Amino acid sequence: VSTQSTGSFKLQHYFKRINLSMLDTLNDFTRTLGSVWGILSLMMLCAPAAIAVHEFTAYRMNQYAISGNDYGCKSNIVNFEARSVNANIVTRRCVLMSMGEVTVDRMKELIESKAGAVLISIPQNTSQLTEVDIEEWNEVESMLMESPIDTSVYFSYEQPELSTIYHQVRTGLNSDHAATAVAALGNVFQSNGYQIVTYGATPSPTKSAVFTVQGKLTSQSRESSPTIAIVTHFDSFGIAPHLARGANSNGSGVAALLELVRLLAKLYNTPGSVPKYDILFLLTGAGKLNYLSSKTWMDRKMAGSPDGALLAEAEFVLCIDSVGRDGLNMHVSKQPKTGTPADRMLRAFREATDLLYPNSTMNTVPKKVNLGNPAFAWHHEIFTVRRLSAGTLSNFPSHTTPGRLNTFDEKVSKDVLVRNTHIIAEAVGRYVSEVADKSISILQDHMVPNGDMLSRTVQYLSTTQRAAPLLSKESSVISFLEQIMNKFTTEVIVSEFKASKRDPEFQFYDQSEVKLFAYNVKPAVFDLFLAIAVFSYLGAVYLCVKGIPHVLTAIYQTKKLKSS
């Protein structure tokens, strides 16, 4: 103190003459000042520890392009303060929602309000979801995927830490709902908040490709035999690629086709049973994306390749799409004329149904192909526009029936799948063998569908990633399909069709699975008030220190006057 200012020199002079009580007063002030910092330090050391950051795996909503049209979520940026769905202000906020809070109207409102991001927690055990829950979710999926959106939409499975954050954000005091400014200020100091952040580059196009797996059963009865084709798509689809399961749509269709391959291979190898048709089996990818793989396969294969010519001469193309639930409907572009391949195929299905399961029915559902709409309603329309006779077999009565594009499609009926597969196998067997006797079954006792095998196949497919953007030629699903086809058929080919670099007809994007971080923070306004409080405290200390010489001078002068 004695070396810093003129006032300090005066203070040294005063110290020689003031009594010890003055020095005691100064010492008491210094000790008090030190005690304040000591208490603050002790409070900081004794404060309970808190986890400052939480990490979760999150899945970004689908993003893809078909024929130059964008669909899904265009953004992946998240660096926003967390808010609950009932907050008054959601602009540039990350809204946390449970699946039960998600509705079409709420999602539209959040998008229109320019919410920065939406994080939706979905249950780990989806078997607890009711049919009503799934139907409502189907409507939300359809709305979100019908056009591109700028809001970042992520999904994460429920877990204790995420549930705790959701509860604190939802039930904690929120300045958005404060009645007065004073109440809002009080909320700022009492509440804790979370900053939701993801790190990563902007979504970029991947080396997009779609795949097909094909095999053939050849008739030995003629030198040149007619052909029928049996087609299904093996990919799954959901609101996010990593969440798609597709047990019924179209895991059941794939399981049925693979079982058909096994059963019909036995029929073709049975002595005395000589089918008169070749059968081309075709498993295609990107079926949920306007049947891209089938369309690309036809565009490139039918231009002079032998297997393309084989399909071009096919009498009938039977497409299988979702046959794991009650109901069996044959969707065609128009009611077939008597004696045509389509009529004979429908007749074979009716005969097989009446023979094997008299209490079941199969409906014919005609629907014209809408040439003005680039989106195909059913798989067979891809072939119909090529002037091929075709139909799609499905348990869905209409292409608009909710559930065809469903993230939570995890259930099929084993008994129904066995029954439908049995009918399909019998009908195809009757068609290729040209059997006229309605009382005769083509399939013998050892040629009935294996329910356990069908169930295991659906289970494998529904638990394996097979969304089109996630597939590669080394994917386990592709290898599995190729292995089965090699076991029972000939001329097996796995085809890969990459998107054109100059004018891609389809395009997939990365950043579909990311790490999400939730930082435990105070609101930004709290930092402002804290800074003001710190500067005010330091200013008060500075003024006290600078004013000590003047205080001591006044005390000395008072003492001097009293003594005089």
C-alpha positions as CSV (number, residue, x, y, z in Angstrom):
1,V,0.0,0.0,0.0
2,S,2.9,2.4,0.8
3,T,4.4,2.2,-2.7
4,Q,1.5,2.5,-5.1
5,S,0.1,6.1,-4.8
6,T,0.4,9.4,-3.1
7,G,-2.6,8.4,-1.0
8,S,-0.6,5.4,0.2
9,F,2.2,7.7,1.5
10,K,-0.3,9.7,3.5
11,L,-1.7,6.4,4.8
12,Q,1.8,5.5,6.0
13,H,2.0,8.8,7.8
14,Y,-1.4,8.3,9.4
15,F,-0.5,4.8,10.6
16,K,2.2,6.2,12.9
17,R,-0.3,8.2,14.8
18,I,-3.6,6.3,14.8
19,N,-4.3,4.0,17.7
20,L,-4.4,0.2,17.5
21,S,-8.2,0.1,17.2
22,M,-8.0,1.7,13.7
23,L,-5.6,-1.0,12.7
24,D,-7.9,-3.6,14.1
25,T,-10.7,-2.2,12.0
26,L,-8.7,-2.4,8.8
27,N,-7.6,-6.0,9.7
28,D,-11.2,-6.9,10.3
29,F,-12.2,-5.6,6.9
30,T,-9.4,-7.5,5.2
31,R,-10.3,-10.7,7.0
32,T,-14.0,-10.2,6.1
33,L,-13.1,-9.7,2.4
34,G,-11.0,-12.8,2.5
35,S,-13.7,-14.8,4.2
36,V,-16.2,-13.9,1.4
37,W,-13.9,-15.5,-1.2
38,G,-13.3,-18.4,1.1
39,I,-17.0,-19.1,1.6
40,L,-17.5,-18.9,-2.2
41,S,-14.7,-21.3,-2.8
42,L,-16.0,-23.7,-0.2
43,M,-19.5,-23.6,-1.8
44,M,-18.0,-24.4,-5.2
45,L,-16.0,-27.3,-3.7
46,C,-19.0,-28.7,-1.8
47,A,-21.5,-28.2,-4.6
48,P,-22.9,-31.6,-5.9
49,A,-21.3,-32.8,-9.1
50,A,-23.4,-32.7,-12.3
51,I,-23.0,-34.3,-15.6
52,A,-22.4,-31.5,-18.0
53,V,-22.9,-33.4,-21.3
54,H,-25.0,-36.4,-22.4
55,E,-24.4,-38.3,-25.6
56,F,-27.0,-40.2,-27.6
57,T,-27.3,-42.0,-30.9
58,A,-29.8,-40.2,-33.2
59,Y,-31.2,-41.1,-36.6
60,R,-31.9,-38.4,-39.1
61,M,-35.1,-38.4,-41.1
62,N,-34.9,-39.8,-44.7
63,Q,-33.4,-37.6,-47.4
64,Y,-33.4,-38.7,-51.1
65,A,-34.1,-37.4,-54.6
66,I,-36.0,-39.2,-57.4
67,S,-36.1,-37.8,-60.9
68,G,-34.9,-34.4,-59.7
69,N,-37.5,-34.1,-56.9
70,D,-36.3,-33.8,-53.3
71,Y,-37.9,-35.6,-50.4
72,G,-37.4,-35.7,-46.7
73,C,-35.2,-33.7,-44.4
74,K,-32.7,-31.4,-46.1
75,S,-30.9,-30.1,-43.0
76,N,-28.8,-31.8,-40.3
77,I,-27.6,-28.8,-38.3
78,V,-28.6,-28.8,-34.6
79,N,-27.2,-26.3,-32.2
80,F,-30.2,-25.0,-30.4
81,E,-31.6,-24.6,-26.9
82,A,-34.0,-27.4,-25.9
83,R,-37.7,-26.6,-25.6
84,S,-40.8,-28.7,-24.9
85,V,-43.5,-29.0,-27.6
86,N,-45.9,-26.6,-25.6
87,A,-43.4,-23.8,-25.5
88,N,-44.6,-20.4,-26.8
89,I,-41.3,-19.8,-28.7
90,V,-39.9,-22.6,-30.9
91,T,-38.2,-20.5,-33.6
92,R,-34.5,-21.6,-33.6
93,R,-35.1,-24.0,-30.8
94,C,-34.7,-27.8,-30.6
95,V,-38.2,-29.2,-29.7
96,L,-38.1,-32.4,-27.6
97,M,-41.1,-34.6,-28.1
98,S,-42.3,-38.1,-27.2
99,M,-43.9,-40.2,-29.9
100,G,-47.3,-39.8,-28.1
101,E,-47.1,-36.0,-28.6
102,V,-46.5,-36.2,-32.4
103,T,-49.4,-35.4,-34.6
104,V,-49.8,-34.1,-38.1
105,D,-51.0,-30.7,-37.0
106,R,-48.2,-30.3,-34.4
107,M,-45.5,-31.1,-36.9
108,K,-47.0,-28.7,-39.5
109,E,-47.1,-26.0,-36.8
110,L,-43.4,-26.6,-35.8
111,I,-42.3,-26.5,-39.4
112,E,-44.3,-23.4,-40.2
113,S,-42.9,-21.7,-37.0
114,K,-39.4,-22.5,-38.3
115,A,-38.3,-24.6,-35.4
116,G,-34.5,-25.2,-35.6
117,A,-34.8,-28.9,-35.0
118,V,-37.2,-31.6,-33.7
119,L,-36.0,-34.6,-31.6
120,I,-38.6,-37.3,-31.2
121,S,-38.0,-40.2,-28.7
122,I,-39.5,-43.5,-29.7
123,P,-40.1,-46.5,-27.5
124,Q,-37.6,-49.3,-27.3
125,N,-40.4,-51.9,-27.2
126,T,-42.7,-51.0,-30.0
127,S,-44.9,-54.1,-29.3
128,Q,-46.6,-51.8,-26.7
129,L,-48.0,-49.5,-29.4
130,T,-51.7,-49.9,-30.2
131,E,-53.2,-50.0,-33.7
132,V,-54.4,-46.4,-33.1
133,D,-50.9,-45.3,-32.3
134,I,-49.5,-46.9,-35.4
135,E,-52.3,-45.4,-37.6
136,E,-51.6,-41.9,-36.3
137,W,-47.9,-42.4,-36.9
138,N,-48.5,-43.5,-40.4
139,E,-50.3,-40.2,-41.1
140,V,-47.3,-38.3,-39.7
141,E,-44.9,-40.3,-41.9
142,S,-46.9,-39.7,-45.0
143,M,-47.1,-35.9,-44.3
144,L,-43.4,-35.5,-43.6
145,M,-42.2,-37.5,-46.6
146,E,-44.4,-35.9,-49.2
147,S,-42.2,-32.9,-49.7
148,P,-38.8,-31.6,-48.5
149,I,-38.5,-29.7,-45.2
150,D,-35.8,-27.4,-43.8
151,T,-36.3,-28.3,-40.2
152,S,-33.8,-30.9,-38.9
153,V,-35.8,-33.9,-37.7
154,Y,-34.1,-36.6,-35.6
155,F,-35.2,-39.7,-33.8
156,S,-33.7,-41.5,-30.8
157,Y,-34.8,-44.5,-28.8
158,E,-36.0,-43.9,-25.3
159,Q,-33.4,-44.3,-22.6
160,P,-33.1,-43.1,-18.9
161,E,-30.9,-40.1,-19.6
162,L,-32.9,-38.8,-22.5
163,S,-36.1,-39.3,-20.5
164,T,-34.6,-37.3,-17.7
165,I,-33.7,-34.4,-20.0
166,Y,-37.1,-34.5,-21.6
167,H,-38.8,-34.4,-18.2
168,Q,-36.6,-31.5,-17.0
169,V,-37.3,-29.5,-20.1
170,R,-41.0,-30.2,-20.0
171,T,-41.6,-29.6,-16.3
172,G,-38.9,-27.1,-15.4
173,L,-39.7,-23.4,-15.0
174,N,-39.8,-21.8,-18.5
175,S,-39.6,-18.0,-19.0
176,D,-41.7,-18.4,-22.1
177,H,-44.8,-19.0,-19.9
178,A,-44.0,-16.4,-17.1
179,A,-46.8,-14.1,-16.3
180,T,-44.6,-11.0,-15.6
181,A,-41.1,-9.9,-16.4
182,V,-40.1,-10.3,-12.7
183,A,-41.3,-13.9,-12.8
184,A,-39.5,-14.5,-16.0
185,L,-36.3,-13.1,-14.5
186,G,-36.8,-15.4,-11.5
187,N,-37.2,-18.4,-13.8
188,V,-33.9,-17.6,-15.5
189,F,-32.0,-18.0,-12.2
190,Q,-33.9,-21.0,-11.0
191,S,-34.1,-23.2,-14.1
192,N,-31.6,-25.4,-15.9
193,G,-31.5,-25.7,-19.6
194,Y,-30.0,-27.9,-22.3
195,Q,-28.2,-27.1,-25.5
196,I,-28.8,-29.8,-28.1
197,V,-25.8,-30.1,-30.5
198,T,-24.8,-32.4,-33.4
199,Y,-21.4,-32.3,-35.1
200,G,-20.9,-33.3,-38.7
201,A,-20.6,-32.1,-42.2
202,T,-23.6,-31.0,-44.4
203,P,-25.3,-34.1,-45.9
204,S,-23.8,-35.0,-49.2
205,P,-24.8,-37.4,-51.9
206,T,-23.5,-41.0,-51.5
207,K,-22.3,-43.4,-54.2
208,S,-25.9,-44.4,-54.7
209,A,-26.8,-47.8,-56.2
210,V,-29.7,-50.1,-56.3
211,F,-29.6,-53.9,-56.6
212,T,-31.4,-56.9,-58.1
213,V,-31.0,-60.7,-57.5
214,Q,-32.4,-63.0,-60.1
215,G,-32.6,-66.8,-60.7
216,K,-34.3,-69.1,-63.1
217,L,-36.1,-72.5,-63.1
218,T,-36.0,-74.0,-66.6
219,S,-38.6,-76.3,-68.0
220,Q,-37.4,-79.5,-69.7
221,S,-40.6,-80.2,-71.6
222,R,-39.9,-78.1,-74.6
223,E,-37.0,-76.7,-76.5
224,S,-38.4,-73.2,-76.2
225,S,-40.7,-72.7,-73.3
226,P,-42.9,-69.7,-72.4
227,T,-42.0,-67.7,-69.3
228,I,-43.7,-66.2,-66.3
229,A,-41.9,-63.9,-63.8
230,I,-42.3,-63.7,-60.1
231,V,-41.1,-60.4,-58.6
232,T,-40.8,-58.8,-55.2
233,H,-38.8,-56.0,-53.6
234,F,-36.6,-56.7,-50.6
235,D,-35.9,-53.3,-49.2
236,S,-37.6,-51.7,-46.2
237,F,-38.8,-48.1,-45.7
238,G,-39.4,-45.9,-42.7
239,I,-39.2,-42.3,-41.5
240,A,-35.4,-42.9,-41.0
241,P,-33.4,-45.5,-42.8
242,H,-32.0,-47.1,-39.6
243,L,-35.4,-47.4,-38.1
244,A,-37.1,-49.2,-41.0
245,R,-38.1,-52.8,-40.2
246,G,-40.6,-53.8,-42.9
247,A,-41.7,-57.2,-41.5
248,N,-44.9,-57.4,-43.5
249,S,-44.0,-54.8,-46.2
250,N,-42.1,-56.4,-47.6
251,G,-40.3,-59.0,-45.5
252,S,-43.3,-61.3,-45.9
253,G,-43.2,-60.9,-49.7
254,V,-39.5,-61.9,-49.8
255,A,-40.1,-64.9,-47.4
256,A,-43.0,-66.0,-49.6
257,L,-40.9,-65.8,-52.8
258,L,-37.9,-67.7,-51.3
259,E,-40.3,-70.4,-50.1
260,L,-41.8,-70.5,-53.6
261,V,-38.3,-71.0,-55.1
262,R,-37.8,-74.0,-52.7
263,L,-41.2,-75.6,-53.4
264,L,-41.3,-75.0,-57.2
265,A,-37.7,-76.3,-57.4
266,K,-39.0,-79.6,-56.0
267,L,-41.8,-79.6,-58.5
268,Y,-39.5,-79.1,-61.4
269,N,-37.2,-81.9,-60.2
270,T,-40.0,-84.4,-59.4
271,P,-40.1,-87.3,-61.9
272,G,-43.3,-87.3,-63.9
273,S,-44.0,-83.7,-63.2
274,V,-43.0,-81.6,-66.1
275,P,-44.0,-77.9,-65.9
276,K,-44.3,-76.3,-69.3
277,Y,-43.0,-72.9,-68.4
278,D,-39.7,-71.3,-67.4
279,I,-39.9,-69.2,-64.3
280,L,-37.8,-66.0,-63.7
281,F,-37.5,-65.0,-60.1
282,L,-36.5,-61.4,-59.5
283,L,-35.8,-59.7,-56.2
284,T,-35.4,-55.9,-56.5
285,G,-34.3,-53.1,-54.3
286,A,-35.7,-49.6,-53.8
287,G,-39.2,-50.8,-54.2
288,K,-40.4,-48.2,-51.6
289,L,-38.8,-45.5,-53.7
290,N,-41.0,-45.8,-56.8
291,Y,-39.6,-49.3,-57.6
292,L,-36.4,-47.8,-58.8
293,S,-34.5,-51.0,-59.1
294,S,-37.2,-52.7,-61.2
295,K,-37.4,-49.7,-63.5
296,T,-33.6,-49.5,-63.9
297,W,-33.3,-53.2,-64.4
298,M,-35.8,-53.1,-67.2
299,D,-34.3,-50.0,-68.8
300,R,-30.8,-51.6,-69.0
301,K,-31.6,-55.3,-69.3
302,M,-34.3,-55.3,-71.9
303,A,-31.9,-53.5,-74.3
304,G,-30.6,-56.7,-75.9
305,S,-29.5,-58.9,-72.9
306,P,-30.8,-62.5,-72.8
307,D,-32.5,-62.2,-69.4
308,G,-34.1,-58.9,-70.6
309,A,-35.5,-60.6,-73.6
310,L,-36.7,-63.4,-71.3
311,L,-38.7,-60.9,-69.3
312,A,-39.9,-59.1,-72.4
313,E,-41.5,-62.4,-73.6
314,A,-43.1,-63.2,-70.3
315,E,-46.7,-64.2,-70.4
316,F,-47.4,-62.8,-67.0
317,V,-45.5,-61.0,-64.3
318,L,-46.6,-61.8,-60.7
319,C,-45.5,-59.2,-58.1
320,I,-45.8,-60.1,-54.4
321,D,-46.1,-57.2,-52.0
322,S,-47.1,-57.8,-48.3
323,V,-48.8,-61.1,-47.7
324,G,-48.3,-61.6,-44.0
325,R,-51.8,-60.4,-42.9
326,D,-55.4,-61.3,-43.6
327,G,-56.7,-60.6,-47.0
328,L,-55.5,-61.5,-50.5
329,N,-56.1,-59.1,-53.3
330,M,-54.9,-59.3,-56.9
331,H,-54.3,-55.7,-58.2
332,V,-54.4,-55.4,-62.0
333,S,-54.6,-52.4,-64.4
334,K,-57.9,-53.6,-65.8
335,Q,-60.3,-56.5,-65.6
336,P,-58.7,-59.2,-67.8
337,K,-60.4,-60.7,-70.8
338,T,-61.4,-64.3,-70.9
339,G,-58.6,-66.6,-72.0
340,T,-55.7,-64.1,-71.6
341,P,-52.7,-64.9,-69.4
342,A,-54.0,-62.6,-66.7
343,D,-57.4,-64.4,-66.7
344,R,-55.8,-67.8,-66.5
345,M,-53.6,-66.7,-63.6
346,L,-56.6,-65.3,-61.7
347,R,-58.5,-68.5,-62.4
348,A,-55.5,-70.5,-61.0
349,F,-55.6,-68.5,-57.8
350,R,-59.3,-68.9,-57.3
351,E,-59.0,-72.7,-57.9
352,A,-56.1,-72.9,-55.4
353,T,-58.0,-70.9,-52.8
354,D,-61.2,-73.0,-53.2
355,L,-59.2,-76.3,-53.1
356,L,-56.9,-75.5,-50.1
357,Y,-58.7,-73.0,-48.0
358,P,-62.4,-72.9,-49.0
359,N,-63.3,-70.3,-46.3
360,S,-60.8,-67.8,-47.7
361,T,-61.4,-65.5,-50.6
362,M,-59.2,-63.7,-53.2
363,N,-60.4,-60.4,-54.6
364,T,-59.6,-58.8,-58.0
365,V,-59.0,-55.1,-57.7
366,P,-58.7,-53.3,-61.1
367,K,-57.1,-49.8,-61.1
368,K,-55.9,-47.9,-64.2
369,V,-52.3,-46.8,-64.4
370,N,-52.2,-43.0,-63.9
371,L,-49.7,-42.1,-66.6
372,G,-49.8,-38.4,-65.5
373,N,-48.4,-39.3,-62.1
374,P,-44.7,-40.3,-62.1
375,A,-45.2,-42.3,-58.8
376,F,-46.4,-45.8,-59.4
377,A,-49.1,-47.1,-57.1
378,W,-48.2,-50.8,-57.3
379,H,-45.2,-52.8,-58.5
380,H,-46.9,-54.4,-61.5
381,E,-47.5,-50.9,-63.0
382,I,-43.8,-50.8,-63.9
383,F,-44.4,-53.8,-66.2
384,T,-47.8,-52.8,-67.4
385,V,-46.5,-49.6,-69.0
386,R,-44.2,-51.9,-70.9
387,R,-47.2,-53.7,-72.3
388,L,-46.6,-56.8,-70.1
389,S,-49.5,-58.6,-68.5
390,A,-48.9,-58.2,-64.8
391,G,-50.6,-58.0,-61.4
392,T,-49.6,-57.4,-57.7
393,L,-50.7,-59.8,-55.0
394,S,-51.1,-58.1,-51.6
395,N,-53.1,-58.1,-48.4
396,F,-53.6,-54.4,-48.8
397,P,-56.9,-53.6,-50.5
398,S,-55.6,-50.2,-51.8
399,H,-52.3,-48.5,-52.5
400,T,-53.5,-45.7,-50.1
401,T,-54.1,-48.1,-47.2
402,P,-52.0,-46.9,-44.2
403,G,-49.2,-49.2,-43.2
404,R,-47.5,-49.8,-46.6
405,L,-44.8,-47.2,-45.5
406,N,-44.5,-47.8,-41.8
407,T,-41.5,-47.6,-39.5
408,F,-43.2,-49.8,-36.9
409,D,-44.0,-52.7,-39.3
410,E,-42.8,-55.5,-37.1
411,K,-45.6,-58.0,-37.0
412,V,-46.9,-60.7,-39.3
413,S,-49.2,-63.6,-38.7
414,K,-47.3,-66.9,-39.2
415,D,-50.5,-68.8,-39.9
416,V,-51.7,-66.2,-42.5
417,L,-48.2,-66.1,-44.2
418,V,-48.2,-69.9,-44.5
419,R,-51.7,-70.0,-45.9
420,N,-51.0,-67.2,-48.4
421,T,-47.7,-68.8,-49.5
422,H,-49.5,-72.2,-49.9
423,I,-52.1,-70.6,-52.1
424,I,-49.5,-68.8,-54.2
425,A,-47.4,-71.9,-54.7
426,E,-50.4,-74.0,-55.7
427,A,-51.7,-71.3,-58.1
428,V,-48.3,-70.9,-59.8
429,G,-47.9,-74.7,-60.0
430,R,-51.3,-75.1,-61.6
431,Y,-50.5,-72.3,-64.1
432,V,-47.1,-73.7,-65.2
433,S,-48.4,-77.3,-65.3
434,E,-51.6,-76.3,-67.2
435,V,-53.8,-78.4,-64.9
436,A,-57.5,-78.3,-65.7
437,D,-58.9,-80.6,-63.0
438,K,-60.0,-78.4,-60.1
439,S,-59.9,-81.3,-57.7
440,I,-56.2,-82.1,-58.1
441,S,-53.5,-80.4,-56.0
442,I,-50.2,-79.9,-57.8
443,L,-48.3,-79.7,-54.5
444,Q,-47.8,-83.0,-52.8
445,D,-47.5,-83.6,-49.1
446,H,-43.8,-82.9,-49.1
447,M,-44.3,-79.6,-51.0
448,V,-46.1,-77.6,-48.4
449,P,-44.7,-74.3,-47.0
450,N,-42.5,-74.6,-43.9
451,G,-43.9,-72.2,-41.3
452,D,-40.8,-72.1,-39.2
453,M,-38.6,-71.3,-42.2
454,L,-41.0,-68.5,-43.3
455,S,-41.0,-67.1,-39.7
456,R,-37.3,-67.2,-39.4
457,T,-36.8,-65.4,-42.7
458,V,-39.2,-62.6,-41.7
459,Q,-37.4,-62.3,-38.4
460,Y,-34.0,-62.1,-40.1
461,L,-35.2,-59.5,-42.6
462,S,-37.0,-57.3,-40.0
463,T,-33.9,-57.2,-37.8
464,T,-31.4,-56.5,-40.6
465,Q,-30.7,-53.1,-42.1
466,R,-32.1,-53.2,-45.6
467,A,-33.3,-49.7,-46.4
468,A,-32.1,-48.8,-49.9
469,P,-29.7,-46.0,-48.9
470,L,-27.8,-48.4,-46.5
471,L,-27.3,-51.3,-48.9
472,S,-24.1,-52.2,-50.8
473,K,-23.2,-55.2,-52.8
474,E,-21.5,-56.7,-49.7
475,S,-24.6,-56.3,-47.5
476,S,-25.6,-59.4,-45.7
477,V,-29.1,-59.2,-47.2
478,I,-27.8,-59.3,-50.7
479,S,-25.5,-62.3,-49.8
480,F,-28.4,-64.1,-48.1
481,L,-30.7,-63.7,-51.2
482,E,-27.9,-64.8,-53.6
483,Q,-27.2,-67.9,-51.4
484,I,-30.8,-69.1,-51.5
485,M,-31.1,-68.5,-55.2
486,N,-27.9,-70.4,-55.9
487,K,-29.2,-73.3,-53.9
488,F,-32.4,-73.8,-55.9
489,T,-32.2,-72.0,-59.2
490,T,-29.8,-71.5,-62.1
491,E,-28.4,-68.5,-63.9
492,V,-28.2,-66.5,-60.7
493,I,-27.1,-62.9,-61.3
494,V,-26.6,-60.0,-58.8
495,S,-26.9,-56.7,-60.6
496,E,-25.8,-53.3,-59.3
497,F,-27.1,-50.2,-60.9
498,K,-25.3,-47.0,-59.9
499,A,-26.8,-43.5,-60.3
500,S,-25.6,-41.5,-63.3
501,K,-23.1,-38.9,-62.3
502,R,-24.3,-36.4,-64.9
503,D,-28.0,-36.7,-64.5
504,P,-28.8,-39.0,-61.6
505,E,-32.3,-40.5,-61.6
506,F,-32.0,-41.2,-57.9
507,Q,-29.8,-39.9,-55.2
508,F,-29.3,-40.9,-51.5
509,Y,-27.6,-38.8,-48.8
510,D,-25.3,-39.6,-45.9
511,Q,-25.5,-38.4,-42.2
512,S,-28.3,-40.7,-41.5
513,E,-26.9,-41.8,-38.1
514,V,-25.1,-39.2,-35.9
515,K,-24.1,-38.6,-32.3
516,L,-26.2,-36.1,-30.5
517,F,-24.9,-34.1,-27.4
518,A,-27.1,-32.5,-24.8
519,Y,-25.1,-29.9,-22.8
520,N,-26.5,-28.8,-19.3
521,V,-26.4,-25.1,-19.4
522,K,-28.1,-22.0,-18.0
523,P,-30.0,-19.8,-20.3
524,A,-28.0,-17.1,-22.2
525,V,-29.8,-14.3,-20.2
526,F,-28.4,-15.9,-17.0
527,D,-24.9,-15.4,-18.3
528,L,-25.6,-11.7,-19.0
529,F,-26.9,-11.1,-15.4
530,L,-24.1,-13.1,-13.9
531,A,-21.5,-11.0,-15.8
532,I,-23.3,-7.8,-14.5
533,A,-23.2,-9.1,-11.0
534,V,-19.5,-10.0,-11.2
535,F,-18.5,-6.6,-12.6
536,S,-20.7,-4.9,-9.9
537,Y,-18.9,-6.8,-7.2
538,L,-15.5,-6.1,-8.5
539,G,-16.4,-2.4,-8.9
540,A,-17.6,-2.2,-5.3
541,V,-14.3,-3.8,-4.1
542,Y,-12.3,-1.4,-6.2
543,L,-14.1,1.6,-4.8
544,C,-13.7,0.3,-1.2
545,V,-10.0,-0.1,-1.6
546,K,-9.6,3.3,-3.3
547,G,-11.7,4.9,-0.6
548,I,-9.8,3.5,2.5
549,P,-7.3,6.4,2.7
550,H,-10.1,9.0,2.7
551,V,-12.0,7.0,5.4
552,L,-9.0,6.9,7.6
553,T,-8.3,10.6,7.0
554,A,-11.8,11.4,8.1
555,I,-11.5,9.2,11.2
556,Y,-8.1,10.8,12.1
557,Q,-9.5,14.3,11.7
558,T,-12.5,13.4,13.9
559,K,-10.2,12.0,16.6
560,K,-8.1,15.1,16.4
561,L,-11.1,17.4,16.8
562,K,-12.3,15.5,19.8
563,S,-8.9,15.6,21.4
564,S,-8.5,19.3,20.8
